[in-house]
Amino acid sequence: MARTPLTPEDLADALTELHDWTGDVHGIHRRTQGIDFRAAAAHVLALADVADALDHHPDVEISYGTLTVHLLTHSVDAVTELDVEFARRADELLAAQSVGLDGA
Ligand SMILES: C[C@H](O)[C@H](O)[C@H]1CNC2=NC(N)=NC(=O)C2=N1
């Protein structure tokens, strides 16, 4: 997958599908509130597998009740398709984890 900077228009299009993400060409992020601290840590551990699979690593913040994932392609200091793909996979994992917790 190319580490080519997305245009503002392409990024805007991508964000229409990534409902929980916001940002611009300087970076995108997803803030999840009301999340249990342990569930946030478990989600970050799952993100580590995605990061290694894509060779693309997020910056994450975990606070009491809040998890924030930041994405930027550092090598080009821009948002690329790698960031969008990571966001898609992160959302799938969070949705699956939430189902697991609710259905437990
Ligand atoms: C050598 C390795 O492929 C690079 O350093 C990768 C690692 N993970 C990365 N993650 C992110 N977010 N941006 C990068 O440019 C990047 N580069």
The ligand as a MOL file (V3000), in Angstrom:
LIG
                    3D

  0  0  0     0  0            999 V3000
M  V30 BEGIN CTAB
M  V30 COUNTS 17 18 0 0 0
M  V30 BEGIN ATOM
M  V30 1 C 11.0000 0.6680 9.0220 0
M  V30 2 C 9.4790 0.6960 9.1980 0
M  V30 3 O 8.8970 0.0980 8.0610 0
M  V30 4 C 8.9840 2.1340 9.2340 0
M  V30 5 O 9.6880 2.8410 10.2400 0
M  V30 6 C 7.4760 2.2050 9.5020 0
M  V30 7 C 7.0900 1.7000 10.8830 0
M  V30 8 N 5.7730 2.1650 11.3020 0
M  V30 9 C 5.2790 3.3480 10.8850 0
M  V30 10 N 4.1560 3.8790 11.4210 0
M  V30 11 C 3.7080 5.0740 11.0460 0
M  V30 12 N 2.5810 5.5760 11.6200 0
M  V30 13 N 4.3490 5.7870 10.1100 0
M  V30 14 C 5.4570 5.3700 9.4840 0
M  V30 15 O 6.0020 6.0830 8.6330 0
M  V30 16 C 5.9700 4.0720 9.8480 0
M  V30 17 N 7.0500 3.5750 9.2770 0
M  V30 END ATOM
M  V30 BEGIN BOND
M  V30 1 1 1 2
M  V30 2 1 2 3
M  V30 3 1 2 4
M  V30 4 1 4 5
M  V30 5 1 4 6
M  V30 6 1 6 7
M  V30 7 1 6 17
M  V30 8 1 7 8
M  V30 9 1 8 9
M  V30 10 2 9 10
M  V30 11 1 9 16
M  V30 12 1 10 11
M  V30 13 1 11 12
M  V30 14 2 11 13
M  V30 15 1 13 14
M  V30 16 2 14 15
M  V30 17 1 14 16
M  V30 18 2 16 17
M  V30 END BOND
M  V30 END CTAB
M  END
